[in-house]
Each structure stands twice: as structure tokens, then as C-alpha cells.
């Protein structure tokens, strides 16, 4: 399973990239706005920092403007994935980009039917928003399972990218379902690594070793 960081914070990305754990990055207009950076400059910086797909989202809502913005974003770097909202025009733009060989991430997916349509439009990635479904009292994992089932049933190659994940438990559940990718905030990435029993166990091991009076092994 691939792990993407869901952030436009370049320092948060560079601090975690390069160790074989971060496979890509997703951004959205809210994250870019929060960074205060110019979108084209920030996407270029992220693409240089990460050896993998970087999703950059259009802000236009009609087909022609989405195509123009998507082409401009795709020209920033070869690893840009054009992110499109799951709207009628977004799906049309997805189909055009698929025919041109431009990678796409169809975002703001909240139903299996929407994911089915994105796959038919040729999306490279589909982003169902687990946390926002659960914010409304829905079952985010049931949404992921439904998409996995339908994609496997028909052999769609669109990658299932679990988005709006808020905790390590969300990541584990998405992995068990067989999602191809999870995108997570840096905080959740860090939480995946740490465990209190790991910290306590290491502290005890090192304390016992110190009592021997021996130093390091190298
Ligand atoms: C994914 O592509 C989105 O940027 C993100 O996961 C949304 O997460 P949120 O619902 O926590 O804002």
C-alpha cells in the first residue's frame, strides 16, 4: 500500500520524505491557501522533494477552465496528478485528460456510484473522503469496501485512494480493506510510527545495557 502525505507544508514533507515511507503527496485548495504559498511554486517545490505522484487541484468549475488549469498544473512537473472534483464537468475533464495520458485524481467522492463513474471516466485515482462521511454519521469504511468490491468486480484500474483519514485506526482499516493508497496528515503519519510500549521497552533495554558499563557496539 502506498502512503501519501496530505499537506502543502513543504517543511513537513521534506522532514518525512526520503526514507522509503512516503510515496506521494496530495494537496487541495484549502491546504494550499493555508500554506500562503503560490500554488505553482509550492507544487514545484513538493514535486522536487518527493519521488512520487503529487496531486494539485483545479479551482475552476466549468470544463474548459478545468482543462486549462489542469494543463497548466500538469506542466509544472512530470509527477503532477491533476485533481478534479467529482462533478459532471470534472468527470468530463477526467476523460479528456485520460485520453491525453495526464494522470488524474478525482476528489470529493462520497458514494460507490460516484467512484464507479470516475473509473469509467478513466481516473487514475479516486479519493473517497472517509472522515467527512463519518462527520455526517455515515460509515466511511463501508464506502471504501463498496468501492473495492465494485472495482475488483469489473477490473477497473483506478487506484482506490482513501482520503480524509484522521487517525492510525483509519489507516489500518483502509489497509485491511485493500486500498491502494492512503493519504494522511503528517500528524497521523507520525502517530503510525510511535507506540508507548515501543518507547517503554526501548527505555528498559537501554537502562539494562547501561548497567553493564559497556558502550555502543560500533
Ligand atoms: C484529500 O485529497 C483531501 O485533501 C483530504 O484528505 C481531506 O481531508 P479532510 O476531510 O480532513 O479535510
Boltz pocket constraint, residues with backbone or C-beta under 6 A from the ligand:
constraints:
  - pocket:
      binder: B
      contacts: [[A, 6], [A, 26], [A, 27], [A, 28], [A, 107], [A, 127], [A, 129], [A, 131], [A, 132], [A, 163], [A, 164], [A, 165], [A, 183]]
      max_distance: 6.0
